[in-house]
């Protein structure tokens, strides 16, 4: 195949052809004949989304620092190009070389969202690689899965050779060194997979077997060889200050969802919200030192030409050195007119001083996530916010000059009542009224604009709510309509907008999040009948999924709606994330009792993450 994978004629006929041409600023091009390993780093969604993903940027930079590896990028072709590639038999290619990924050694996919599962098959299919790991030969690439969805890899286990469980900084060098040595020794694919399964954090599905009870729950999950680990331990990079980080991130040709420098200030979260998978799987909370972040910011802004920097974190307000970092960014970067994006702020920890400083550089709407309207429900989910916290934070925002506030809530949480649902618009009404009480008429920048958004709860693996049942889509929509109807009765309803998530997507997400290996055939059925880009509402086809459930004998009732008994073996129980199952059960019972668990800085709750030997678990203990 020549260097130009797509002709000018094809490129001119598709939307945003710049997604497919490579050669962006800071992309890495090497001589393929001077490397031992070629790696395709894939994001199973469109370029515009994938280019915003920090994890790919970190691994791309880390792999390409090695002289013996060339890592390229691959994204899901948009449906217009997908059709052309199928019709003209054009194999999917790496952006940097424009050469087929089927000729690479590894294809690694980062799995961020369950609704991208059909796009996994799209990449394999367009790459002209067998969909099932059992059908691949020694001449096919090794297919690796990583990212948060691998914390229950079972629904997609048939499609991957192995999964990397945890943070990529710790074990990839060992994987590559093993591959190089075995490649020189002419070992087979099967022999390599057996050996790589012995590396901590690596899960090779073909080396494990699952048996089921008559009621379709799991009877046993075990390795088929004695030298393979029974459980897979999550990998954690404890020392973030010295971990690889891209000083020269790639600057996309097409505007990405987050088209700015991303500065990761910490990993993990101290809060312990009971619905939040990220808050559990990324424990323990680890911070980067502010001196390191200052240097990173300088280098990344200089190497990209961006005029905006975003601080990446699950809870930015909890970063110890936030004020010092913001002072530096504002004072040092204001000369360059650099804007600062500060997401993931807690309404109770938000200081008026910080708000004013950020506002001096860029003013926009401000976002808070109370998650539940009533205090009872916030206690159930362990949000740790009181109505006083919320009103105080909103008041400070209004005093700081904001009049646009976005509020995020969840519907369908365990134990939710109609009163809890009605509390959502009531809280928004109180916040709108507070604006008029707080801001004198002569200082108002127009009327307040309050936007409520509700998603529907999905019980994710490795959360205290992982045993909870879901509801049919009609039930979720009924809850949204109850909120909407009650909103219309509020005094300030004209100042409040309400958006809600798609209920059918939520139910499917729940099935894919908690499914087992038997769900793979359903995913494959949908892809084979034209389903891709399910995360995009214009392409999502729930009727096709319903057809697939029937054709493959997979039940929404069993996988999504059913409440799990506490003693049931769950499909992901073989993974050790450090946080213990006994802690999850304790938190489940605390939720049922409406008890709040203090955050990790206030008191250690013995979740198990201390065994990793770093982060918040060891602060102030010298």
C-alpha positions as CSV (number, residue, x, y, z in Angstrom):
1,X,0.0,0.0,0.0
2,X,1.3,3.5,-0.8
3,X,1.8,6.3,1.7
4,X,-1.5,7.9,0.7
5,X,-4.2,5.7,2.3
6,X,-7.0,8.0,1.0
7,X,-7.1,9.7,-2.4
8,X,-7.8,13.4,-2.7
9,X,-11.1,12.4,-4.3
10,X,-12.1,10.5,-1.2
11,X,-10.9,13.1,1.2
12,X,-12.9,15.8,-0.6
13,X,-16.0,13.7,-0.4
14,X,-16.1,13.2,3.4
15,X,-16.9,15.5,6.3
16,X,-13.8,17.0,8.0
17,X,-11.2,15.3,5.9
18,X,-8.4,16.7,8.2
19,X,-9.4,14.0,10.7
20,X,-7.5,11.4,8.6
21,X,-4.4,13.1,7.2
22,X,-2.0,13.2,10.2
23,X,1.0,15.6,10.2
24,X,-0.3,17.6,13.1
25,X,2.0,19.8,15.2
26,X,4.0,17.6,17.6
27,X,2.9,14.3,16.1
28,X,5.8,11.8,15.9
29,X,7.1,10.2,12.7
30,X,9.8,7.6,12.8
31,X,11.5,5.3,10.3
32,X,9.6,2.0,10.5
33,X,12.7,0.0,9.6
34,X,14.6,1.3,12.7
35,X,12.0,0.2,15.3
36,X,11.3,-3.2,16.7
37,X,7.6,-2.6,17.7
38,X,4.8,-0.7,15.9
39,X,1.9,0.2,18.1
40,X,-1.5,1.6,17.0
41,X,-3.1,3.6,19.8
42,X,-6.8,3.6,19.1
43,X,-9.7,5.6,20.4
44,X,-13.0,3.9,19.3
45,X,-14.8,7.2,18.6
46,X,-14.4,10.1,16.2
47,X,-11.1,12.1,16.0
48,X,-12.8,15.2,17.5
49,X,-13.5,13.3,20.7
50,X,-10.4,11.1,20.9
51,X,-7.9,14.0,20.4
52,X,-9.2,15.4,23.8
53,X,-8.3,12.3,25.7
54,X,-5.3,12.8,28.1
55,X,-4.6,9.1,28.6
56,X,-3.8,8.6,24.9
57,X,-1.5,11.6,24.9
58,X,0.4,10.3,27.9
59,X,0.9,6.8,26.4
60,X,1.7,8.1,23.0
61,X,4.4,10.3,24.4
62,X,5.7,7.6,26.8
63,X,5.9,4.9,24.0
64,X,7.6,7.2,21.5
65,X,10.3,8.1,24.0
66,X,11.6,4.6,23.4
67,X,13.8,4.4,20.3
68,X,12.6,0.8,19.6
69,X,8.9,1.7,19.4
70,X,6.8,3.8,17.0
71,X,3.4,4.6,18.4
72,X,0.8,6.0,16.0
73,X,-2.9,7.0,16.5
74,X,-6.1,5.6,15.1
75,X,-9.7,6.9,15.5
76,X,-13.0,5.6,14.4
77,X,-13.8,6.8,10.8
78,X,-17.1,8.7,10.7
79,X,-19.9,6.8,9.0
80,X,-19.3,8.5,5.6
81,X,-15.7,7.3,5.4
82,X,-16.6,3.9,7.0
83,X,-19.0,3.2,4.1
84,X,-16.3,4.2,1.5
85,X,-13.6,2.0,3.2
86,X,-15.9,-1.0,3.2
87,X,-16.9,-0.5,-0.4
88,X,-13.4,0.1,-1.7
89,X,-11.7,-2.4,0.7
90,X,-9.4,0.2,2.1
91,X,-7.8,-1.1,5.4
92,X,-7.8,1.2,8.4
93,X,-4.5,2.9,8.8
94,X,-2.3,4.7,11.4
95,X,-2.4,8.5,11.0
96,X,1.3,9.1,11.2
97,X,2.4,6.5,8.5
98,X,-0.9,6.1,6.6
99,X,-0.1,2.4,6.6
100,X,-2.5,-0.5,7.6
101,X,-2.8,-1.3,11.3
102,X,-3.1,-5.0,10.5
103,X,0.7,-4.9,9.9
104,X,1.4,-3.5,13.3
105,X,2.6,-5.5,16.3
106,X,0.0,-4.1,18.8
107,X,-3.3,-2.4,18.6
108,X,-4.2,-0.8,21.9
109,X,-7.7,0.6,22.5
110,X,-8.7,2.9,25.3
111,X,-12.2,2.1,26.5
112,X,-13.8,5.1,28.1
113,X,-17.5,4.5,27.6
114,X,-19.6,1.4,27.1
115,X,-21.6,3.0,24.3
116,X,-18.4,2.8,22.1
117,X,-18.4,-1.0,22.1
118,X,-19.7,-1.5,18.6
119,X,-16.9,0.9,17.5
120,X,-14.4,-1.6,18.8
121,X,-15.6,-4.0,16.2
122,X,-15.6,-1.3,13.6
123,X,-11.9,-0.7,14.1
124,X,-11.1,-4.4,13.9
125,X,-13.3,-4.9,10.9
126,X,-12.0,-2.0,8.9
127,X,-8.5,-3.0,10.1
128,X,-9.2,-6.3,8.4
129,X,-8.4,-8.2,11.6
130,X,-10.5,-11.1,12.9
131,X,-13.1,-9.9,15.4
132,X,-12.5,-12.9,17.8
133,X,-9.2,-13.4,19.6
134,X,-9.5,-17.2,19.0
135,X,-9.5,-16.6,15.2
136,X,-6.3,-14.6,15.1
137,X,-3.0,-16.1,13.8
138,X,0.6,-15.3,14.5
139,X,0.5,-12.7,11.7
140,X,-2.2,-10.7,13.3
141,X,-1.6,-7.8,15.8
142,X,-2.0,-8.3,19.5
143,X,-5.2,-6.5,20.6
144,X,-5.0,-4.8,24.0
145,X,-7.8,-3.0,25.9
146,X,-7.2,-0.4,28.6
147,X,-9.2,2.4,30.4
148,X,-12.1,2.5,32.9
149,X,-14.3,0.0,31.0
150,X,-11.7,-2.7,31.6
151,X,-12.9,-2.9,35.2
152,X,-15.5,-5.1,33.8
153,X,-14.0,-6.4,30.6
154,X,-16.2,-9.5,30.3
155,X,-18.8,-8.2,27.7
156,X,-16.0,-7.5,25.3
157,X,-13.6,-10.3,26.4
158,X,-14.0,-12.3,23.1
159,X,-12.6,-9.4,21.1
160,X,-9.4,-8.8,23.0
161,X,-6.1,-10.7,23.4
162,X,-5.5,-9.1,26.7
163,X,-6.5,-6.2,29.0
164,X,-4.3,-3.9,30.9
165,X,-6.0,-3.2,34.3
166,X,-5.0,0.1,35.8
167,X,-2.6,3.0,34.9
168,X,-0.4,2.5,31.9
169,X,2.8,4.0,33.3
170,X,3.8,0.9,35.3
171,X,3.9,-2.2,33.2
172,X,4.1,-1.4,29.5
173,X,7.9,-1.5,29.4
174,X,7.8,-5.0,30.8
175,X,5.3,-6.0,28.2
176,X,7.3,-4.6,25.3
177,X,10.6,-6.2,26.6
178,X,8.9,-9.5,26.9
179,X,7.4,-9.3,23.4
180,X,10.8,-8.3,21.9
181,X,12.6,-11.3,23.5
182,X,9.9,-13.8,22.5
183,X,9.7,-12.4,19.0
184,X,13.4,-13.0,18.6
185,X,12.9,-16.6,19.9
186,X,10.1,-17.2,17.4
187,X,7.6,-17.9,20.1
188,X,4.0,-18.2,19.0
189,X,1.2,-15.8,19.8
190,X,-0.3,-18.3,22.2
191,X,3.0,-18.7,24.1
192,X,3.3,-14.9,24.4
193,X,-0.2,-14.5,25.8
194,X,0.6,-17.2,28.4
195,X,3.7,-15.4,29.5
196,X,2.3,-11.9,29.4
197,X,-0.6,-13.1,31.7
198,X,2.1,-13.5,34.5
199,X,2.8,-9.8,34.5
200,X,0.9,-8.0,37.3
201,X,-2.2,-6.2,36.0
202,X,-2.6,-8.2,32.8
203,X,-5.8,-10.2,32.1
204,X,-5.8,-12.7,29.2
205,X,-9.5,-13.8,28.9
206,X,-8.7,-16.9,26.8
207,X,-6.8,-18.3,29.8
208,X,-9.8,-18.2,32.2
209,X,-13.0,-20.1,32.1
210,X,-16.5,-19.2,33.5
211,X,-19.2,-21.6,34.5
212,X,-22.8,-20.7,35.2
213,X,-25.6,-21.9,37.5
214,X,-29.1,-22.9,36.3
215,X,-30.3,-19.3,37.2
216,X,-27.7,-17.9,34.8
217,X,-25.6,-16.3,37.6
218,X,-21.9,-17.2,37.7
219,X,-20.9,-20.4,39.5
220,X,-17.1,-20.1,39.1
221,X,-14.4,-18.1,37.4
222,X,-11.0,-19.6,37.4
223,X,-7.7,-19.7,35.4
224,X,-7.2,-22.8,33.2
225,X,-3.4,-23.0,34.1
226,X,-1.9,-23.1,37.6
227,X,0.8,-20.5,36.8
228,X,-1.8,-17.8,35.9
229,X,-3.0,-15.5,38.7
230,X,-6.4,-16.1,40.2
231,X,-7.1,-12.3,40.5
232,X,-5.7,-9.4,38.5
233,X,-4.3,-6.5,40.5
234,X,-5.0,-2.9,39.4
235,X,-1.8,-1.0,38.5
236,X,-1.2,2.4,40.2
237,X,1.5,5.0,39.5
238,X,2.2,6.3,43.0
239,X,4.8,9.0,42.0
240,X,3.0,11.3,39.6
241,X,5.7,14.0,39.9
242,X,8.2,11.7,38.0
243,X,5.7,9.9,35.8
244,X,5.8,10.5,32.0
245,X,3.8,13.5,30.8
246,X,3.6,15.0,27.3
247,X,5.4,18.3,27.2
248,X,4.6,18.5,23.5
249,X,0.9,17.4,23.2
250,X,-0.4,17.0,19.6
251,X,-2.3,20.0,18.3
252,X,-5.3,18.7,16.2
253,X,-6.2,20.1,12.8
254,X,-9.9,19.8,13.6
255,X,-11.3,21.5,16.7
256,X,-11.4,19.0,19.4
257,X,-14.0,18.8,22.2
258,X,-11.3,20.1,24.6
259,X,-9.0,22.2,22.4
260,X,-6.6,23.4,25.0
261,X,-3.6,22.4,27.2
262,X,-4.6,19.9,29.8
263,X,-2.7,20.0,33.1
264,X,-3.4,16.9,35.3
265,X,-3.1,18.2,38.9
266,X,-4.0,14.9,40.7
267,X,-5.5,11.5,40.3
268,X,-8.2,9.9,42.4
269,X,-10.6,11.6,44.7
270,X,-11.0,11.8,48.5
271,X,-14.8,12.1,48.5
272,X,-16.2,8.6,48.1
273,X,-19.5,9.4,46.3
274,X,-21.3,6.0,46.3
275,X,-22.4,6.2,42.6
276,X,-19.0,7.3,41.3
277,X,-16.8,4.6,39.7
278,X,-13.9,6.9,39.0
279,X,-13.8,7.9,42.7
280,X,-13.2,4.2,43.6
281,X,-11.1,2.8,40.8
282,X,-8.6,5.7,40.8
283,X,-7.9,5.4,44.6
284,X,-5.7,6.4,46.3
285,X,-5.9,10.1,45.7
286,X,-2.4,11.4,44.6
287,X,-1.4,15.0,43.9
288,X,1.3,16.5,41.7
289,X,3.5,19.1,43.3
290,X,2.8,22.6,42.3
291,X,6.4,23.2,41.2
292,X,6.1,20.4,38.7
293,X,2.8,21.7,37.4
294,X,4.3,25.2,36.9
295,X,7.0,23.8,34.7
296,X,4.6,21.6,32.8
297,X,2.3,24.6,32.1
298,X,5.2,26.7,30.8
299,X,6.5,24.0,28.4
300,X,3.1,22.9,27.1
301,X,1.8,26.4,26.4
302,X,5.1,27.2,24.6
303,X,5.1,24.0,22.5
304,X,1.4,24.2,21.4
305,X,0.5,27.9,21.0
306,X,-2.7,27.3,22.9
307,X,-4.4,30.3,24.7
308,X,-6.3,28.2,27.3
309,X,-5.2,25.8,30.0
310,X,-7.5,23.3,31.8
311,X,-6.8,21.8,35.2
312,X,-7.7,18.1,35.0
313,X,-9.0,16.4,38.2
314,X,-12.0,14.6,39.6
315,X,-12.3,17.3,42.3
316,X,-10.1,20.3,41.6
317,X,-11.2,22.1,44.8
318,X,-9.5,19.4,46.8
319,X,-6.1,20.0,45.3
320,X,-3.9,21.3,48.2
321,X,-2.0,23.9,46.3
322,X,-4.8,25.1,44.1
323,X,-4.5,28.8,45.1
324,X,-0.7,28.9,44.5
325,X,-1.1,27.2,41.1
326,X,-3.9,29.6,40.1
327,X,-1.9,32.7,41.3
328,X,1.0,31.5,39.1
329,X,-1.1,30.8,36.1
330,X,-3.0,34.1,36.3
331,X,0.0,36.3,37.1
332,X,2.4,34.5,34.7
333,X,0.0,33.8,31.8
334,X,-2.2,36.9,31.9
335,X,0.4,38.7,29.7
336,X,-0.1,36.1,27.1
337,X,-3.9,36.3,27.4
338,X,-4.2,32.7,28.5
339,X,-7.6,31.6,29.8
340,X,-8.0,29.2,32.6
341,X,-10.6,26.4,32.7
342,X,-11.3,25.1,36.2
343,X,-13.7,22.2,36.0
344,X,-14.8,19.7,38.8
345,X,-15.2,22.3,41.5
346,X,-17.1,21.5,44.7
347,X,-19.7,24.1,45.6
348,X,-18.7,24.0,49.3
349,X,-15.0,24.6,48.7
350,X,-15.2,27.3,46.2
351,X,-13.7,30.6,47.4
352,X,-14.8,34.0,46.2
353,X,-11.2,35.1,45.9
354,X,-10.3,32.3,43.5
355,X,-13.5,32.9,41.4
356,X,-12.6,36.6,41.0
357,X,-9.1,35.8,39.9
358,X,-10.3,33.3,37.3
359,X,-13.0,35.7,36.2
360,X,-10.3,38.4,35.5
361,X,-9.0,36.1,32.8
362,X,-12.2,34.5,31.4
363,X,-15.8,34.8,32.4
364,X,-18.3,32.1,31.6
365,X,-21.0,30.0,33.2
366,X,-20.2,28.2,36.4
367,X,-21.1,24.5,37.0
368,X,-21.9,22.7,40.2
369,X,-23.0,19.1,40.7
370,X,-25.2,18.7,43.8
371,X,-26.3,15.3,42.2
372,X,-29.5,15.2,44.4
373,X,-32.0,17.8,45.3
374,X,-32.8,16.7,48.8
375,X,-30.5,16.5,51.8
376,X,-31.7,12.9,52.5
377,X,-30.7,11.8,49.0
378,X,-27.3,13.6,49.2
379,X,-26.6,11.7,52.4
380,X,-27.6,8.4,50.7
381,X,-25.1,9.0,47.9
382,X,-22.5,10.4,50.3
383,X,-22.2,13.7,48.4
384,X,-21.3,15.4,51.7
385,X,-23.0,18.7,50.7
386,X,-25.6,20.6,52.8
387,X,-28.1,23.0,51.4
388,X,-26.1,25.7,53.3
389,X,-23.0,24.7,51.4
390,X,-24.9,24.9,48.1
391,X,-26.5,28.3,48.8
392,X,-23.3,29.8,50.1
393,X,-21.4,28.7,47.1
394,X,-24.1,30.0,44.7
395,X,-24.2,33.3,46.6
396,X,-20.4,33.7,46.2
397,X,-20.7,33.0,42.5
398,X,-23.4,35.6,42.1
399,X,-21.3,38.1,44.1
400,X,-18.3,37.3,41.9
401,X,-20.2,38.4,38.8
402,X,-21.7,35.2,37.5
403,X,-25.3,35.0,36.5
404,X,-25.2,31.7,34.6
405,X,-25.2,28.6,36.7
406,X,-25.4,24.9,35.5
407,X,-26.5,22.3,38.0
408,X,-26.1,18.6,37.5
409,X,-28.3,16.0,39.2
410,X,-29.1,12.3,38.9
411,X,-32.4,10.5,38.7
412,X,-33.2,6.9,39.6
413,X,-30.8,6.6,42.5
414,X,-31.4,3.8,45.0
415,X,-34.1,4.7,47.4
416,X,-35.2,7.8,45.5
417,X,-38.8,9.1,46.3
418,X,-41.0,11.5,44.5
419,X,-40.2,14.1,47.2
420,X,-36.5,13.7,46.3
421,X,-37.3,14.3,42.6
422,X,-39.4,17.4,43.3
423,X,-36.5,18.8,45.5
424,X,-34.4,19.3,42.3
425,X,-36.5,22.1,40.7
426,X,-37.2,23.5,44.2
427,X,-33.4,23.8,44.8
428,X,-32.9,25.5,41.4
429,X,-35.8,27.9,42.3
430,X,-34.1,28.8,45.6
431,X,-30.8,29.5,43.8
432,X,-32.5,31.7,41.2
433,X,-34.2,33.6,44.1
434,X,-30.9,34.0,45.8
435,X,-29.5,35.9,42.8
436,X,-32.1,38.7,43.3
437,X,-31.4,38.7,47.0
438,X,-27.6,38.8,46.6
439,X,-27.0,41.1,43.7
440,X,-28.2,44.7,43.9
441,X,-30.3,45.8,40.9
442,X,-27.7,48.2,39.6
443,X,-25.0,45.5,39.6
444,X,-27.0,42.8,37.8
445,X,-25.8,41.6,34.5
446,X,-29.3,40.6,33.3
447,X,-31.5,38.0,34.9
448,X,-30.1,34.7,36.3
449,X,-29.9,31.8,34.0
450,X,-30.1,28.4,35.8
451,X,-29.8,25.3,33.8
452,X,-30.7,21.9,35.3
453,X,-29.4,18.8,33.7
454,X,-30.3,15.3,35.0
455,X,-28.7,12.0,34.0
456,X,-30.1,8.7,34.9
457,X,-28.3,6.6,37.4
458,X,-26.2,3.6,36.1
459,X,-24.9,1.2,38.8
460,X,-21.3,0.8,37.8
461,X,-18.9,-2.0,38.8
462,X,-16.7,-1.3,41.9
463,X,-19.1,1.1,43.5
464,X,-21.2,0.6,46.6
465,X,-24.3,0.7,44.3
466,X,-23.0,-2.1,42.0
467,X,-25.7,-4.4,43.3
468,X,-28.6,-2.0,42.6
469,X,-31.3,-2.5,40.0
470,X,-32.2,-0.2,37.2
471,X,-35.5,0.8,35.8
472,X,-37.1,0.5,32.4
473,X,-36.7,3.6,30.1
474,X,-40.3,4.6,30.5
475,X,-39.8,4.8,34.3
476,X,-36.8,7.1,33.9
477,X,-38.7,9.3,31.5
478,X,-41.6,9.4,34.0
479,X,-39.2,10.7,36.6
480,X,-37.9,13.4,34.2
481,X,-41.4,14.5,33.4
482,X,-42.2,14.7,37.1
483,X,-39.3,17.1,37.6
484,X,-40.3,19.1,34.5
485,X,-43.9,19.4,35.6
486,X,-42.9,20.5,39.1
487,X,-40.5,23.0,37.7
488,X,-43.4,24.8,36.0
489,X,-44.9,25.5,39.4
490,X,-41.8,27.3,40.7
491,X,-41.9,31.0,41.1
492,X,-38.7,31.5,39.0
493,X,-39.4,28.8,36.5
494,X,-38.8,31.3,33.6
495,X,-35.2,31.6,34.7
496,X,-34.7,27.8,34.8
497,X,-34.0,25.5,31.8
498,X,-34.2,21.7,32.2
499,X,-32.4,19.0,30.1
500,X,-32.4,15.3,30.7
501,X,-30.4,12.4,29.3
502,X,-31.7,9.7,27.0
503,X,-33.3,6.9,29.0
504,X,-32.8,4.2,26.4
505,X,-29.1,4.8,26.2
506,X,-28.9,4.7,30.0
507,X,-30.5,1.3,30.2
508,X,-28.1,-0.1,27.5
509,X,-25.1,1.4,29.3
510,X,-26.2,-0.4,32.4
511,X,-26.4,-3.7,30.6
512,X,-23.0,-3.3,29.0
513,X,-21.4,-2.1,32.3
514,X,-22.5,-5.1,34.3
515,X,-22.7,-7.8,31.6
516,X,-20.7,-11.0,31.4
517,X,-19.1,-12.8,28.4
518,X,-22.5,-13.9,27.0
519,X,-23.2,-10.2,26.1
520,X,-20.4,-10.2,23.4
521,X,-22.7,-12.0,20.9
522,X,-25.2,-9.2,21.3
523,X,-22.7,-6.5,20.6
524,X,-21.5,-8.4,17.5
525,X,-25.0,-8.9,16.3
526,X,-25.6,-5.1,16.5
527,X,-22.4,-4.3,14.6
528,X,-23.1,-6.9,11.9
529,X,-26.5,-5.2,11.4
530,X,-25.1,-1.7,10.9
531,X,-24.8,-0.4,14.5
532,X,-21.9,2.0,15.2
533,X,-21.5,5.3,17.1
534,X,-24.1,4.3,19.7
535,X,-22.8,7.2,21.9
536,X,-24.2,9.6,19.2
537,X,-28.0,10.1,19.5
538,X,-28.3,10.4,15.7
539,X,-26.9,6.9,15.2
540,X,-28.2,5.2,18.3
541,X,-30.9,2.6,17.4
542,X,-32.5,1.0,20.4
543,X,-34.8,-1.1,18.2
544,X,-31.7,-2.8,16.7
545,X,-30.5,-3.6,20.2
546,X,-33.8,-5.0,21.2
547,X,-33.7,-7.2,18.1
548,X,-30.2,-8.3,19.1
549,X,-31.3,-9.2,22.6
550,X,-34.0,-11.5,21.2
551,X,-31.7,-13.0,18.6
552,X,-28.9,-13.8,21.1
553,X,-31.1,-14.6,24.1
554,X,-29.8,-11.8,26.3
555,X,-32.2,-10.3,28.8
556,X,-32.4,-6.6,29.9
557,X,-34.3,-7.8,32.9
558,X,-31.4,-10.1,34.0
559,X,-28.5,-7.7,33.3
560,X,-29.9,-4.2,33.9
561,X,-33.1,-4.3,36.0
562,X,-32.3,-7.0,38.4
563,X,-31.0,-6.2,41.9
564,X,-28.0,-8.4,42.7
565,X,-27.9,-10.4,45.9
566,X,-24.8,-9.4,48.0
567,X,-23.4,-13.0,47.8
568,X,-23.7,-13.3,44.1
569,X,-20.4,-13.7,42.2
570,X,-20.2,-10.6,39.9
571,X,-18.5,-10.8,36.5
572,X,-15.7,-8.4,37.7
573,X,-15.0,-10.0,41.1
574,X,-11.7,-11.4,39.8
575,X,-10.2,-7.9,39.6
576,X,-8.5,-6.5,42.7
577,X,-8.7,-2.7,42.6
578,X,-7.3,-2.3,46.1
579,X,-10.7,-1.1,47.4
580,X,-12.2,-4.2,49.1
581,X,-15.6,-5.7,48.6
582,X,-16.2,-5.6,52.3
583,X,-15.7,-1.8,52.2
584,X,-18.2,-1.5,49.3
585,X,-20.8,-3.5,51.2
586,X,-20.2,-1.4,54.3
587,X,-20.8,1.7,52.2
588,X,-23.9,0.1,50.6
589,X,-25.3,-0.4,54.1
590,X,-24.4,3.1,55.1
591,X,-26.4,4.4,52.1
592,X,-29.4,2.4,53.2
593,X,-29.1,3.9,56.7
594,X,-28.6,7.4,55.1
595,X,-25.2,7.8,56.8
596,X,-22.4,10.0,55.5
597,X,-18.9,8.6,55.5
598,X,-16.2,11.3,56.0
599,X,-13.8,12.0,53.2
600,X,-10.3,10.5,53.1
601,X,-8.6,13.6,54.6
602,X,-11.0,13.8,57.5
603,X,-10.7,10.1,58.4
604,X,-9.4,6.9,56.8
605,X,-12.3,4.5,56.3
606,X,-10.0,1.5,55.7
607,X,-11.1,1.0,52.1
608,X,-7.9,-1.0,51.3
609,X,-6.2,1.5,48.9
610,X,-3.5,2.2,51.5
611,X,-1.9,-1.0,50.4
612,X,-0.6,0.8,47.3
613,X,1.8,2.8,49.5
614,X,1.2,6.4,48.5
615,X,-1.1,9.3,48.1
616,X,-3.6,10.7,50.6
617,X,-3.3,7.5,52.7
618,X,0.2,8.5,53.8
619,X,-0.2,12.3,54.1
620,X,0.9,13.9,57.4
621,X,2.1,10.6,58.8
622,X,5.8,11.2,58.7
